[in-house]
Structures are given as structure tokens and as C-alpha cells.
């Protein structure tokens, strides 16, 4: 779409100087020494993706022995993940599962590439970074207790770390004490500015904050991004990095769970696949 083209073009026009500065930030990524793991854990998290990193942080904070198994690599110090400008370089890379949709009439029989993150941080390390919660009507339409817009907004505010002063003044729709940073892109491509002007001339309403649920979400404007000082803030950086300092958290990259063994109390039971549980891969530790 035209909007997507402008969005990508805005990233693609960043200066080489900005990338050099960003590379210095990447070199400071936290890395843990290999830590000998116990043989028993309170929790084993299969997949260190977006949710897996959050779970690892929360569970290990409760002094539980936690193991994270991630089949992909660590994104630590990887410039093409840290730099939003390198978004398209992630498609089909070692950080992408490479899924494709089935041919469908709506795509003229074509397959569509579905980029899903294969690394610590999961798809939060490979997505387009747009900080967009959806609409209040989406949550209210579910009709589920605890999942309505009022309850969800409270959760969104709790996890948000809003970095722009203009947005922090709106305490009803933005939070500042959470772990997930949000900020307005520092660079605006002149083409995107002309796009917004043309949309206004065509009669489309402007929207300065797509996460302000007090007004209709329809309109044109600039999205905020889940970045901190221009660098991608995936969940491995926002949650797993701080948790990695805890001696009770153990992270293994290159490990894919192959089966699940369930045992009833007393030692009996059966397992998926008819054998003992296990992992595949080299089991190497990855910095987060």
C-alpha cells in the first residue's frame, strides 16, 4: 500500500552517520557467561519469543528455576535487528521462520511471505515496530470478563514506557513506568510529509495519536515505534536482558523441543510421540 511504502521509505532514507552511531550502541549488548544449568526446573519455557521473554522475566523474579529453550539464535549485537532501517533485511534471514501462506483466490493464487521471528524476542525482533494497540471496540466486542477495553487499557498503561514528553502529558492513554518503550521516529522522510499533506487535502482527518481511545481511530498521521533512542526494543532487550542477571534463569539457544513427556504422580504416564522428552540443537547459550 501507499502508506506502507512511505513507512519503509522513511526508514530507508536514514543517514549513514546514524547507522554508525547505532552500531556503537549494539556493541554494548549484554552477554552472560555460560552458566551450568541444574537438572530440574520449576518452569521450562518452550520458545523465547515475545511472550516467552516476558514469562521468563516474571517467573525468574519469583526465585523459581526457569529454563528457556529457543530454537533460533540470539539477536544480541545484531545490527540488522537493532536498526529499524534494516527491516527488510530480516525477511528470509536466519532470524525468520520463512513461513508462507497457502495460495488463495484473493492473492491471485500466489503465496505470501509471513515473517515470524526465529530468535530470542521472537517477532518483536523482526516486526515493523508500530506501536498500535488496536481499538477499544475490538476488546469490548469479545464480551469476555477481564478482556474489555477498560481492563486492557490499564494493562497497556502498565507496560508502556512513553518517551515523548507530549504523549506523557496524556496519562489517560499513556504510561511511563513500564518496560516497553514507545517514541515518535526521529526522522521524517519528506515524502511522508507530502503524503500526509495530500491526505489532508483529500479530506481525510488527521490523527496525532492512534492510541488515544477517546476519539475515532480513523485518520492519517505518524505512528509511534517500539524503539528506545532509535534502536529496536524487542522483548529480549526489554525483559530477558534484565532477567539474565538472575542465577536462577537459564537460556539455551539452538534448542528446539521435539516432544513432551507427561508423567502421572507416581511415575506412570505417557508422552507425545511415544518416547522421552528431548531437545534438538547445539544447546549453546546466547547473549541477550
PyMOL commands that set and color helices and strands:
alter all, ss='L'
color gray80, all
select helices_A, chain A and resi 2-12+16-26+50-61+79-82+84-90+105-107+122-125+136-142+149-159+165-168+190-201+235-243+272-274
alter helices_A, ss='H'
color red, helices_A
select strands_A, chain A and resi 43-46+66-70+99-100+113-114+160-162+180-184+224-225+227-228+231-232+249-253+256-259+261-263+269-271+278-280
alter strands_A, ss='S'
color yellow, strands_A
deselect
rebuild
show_as cartoon
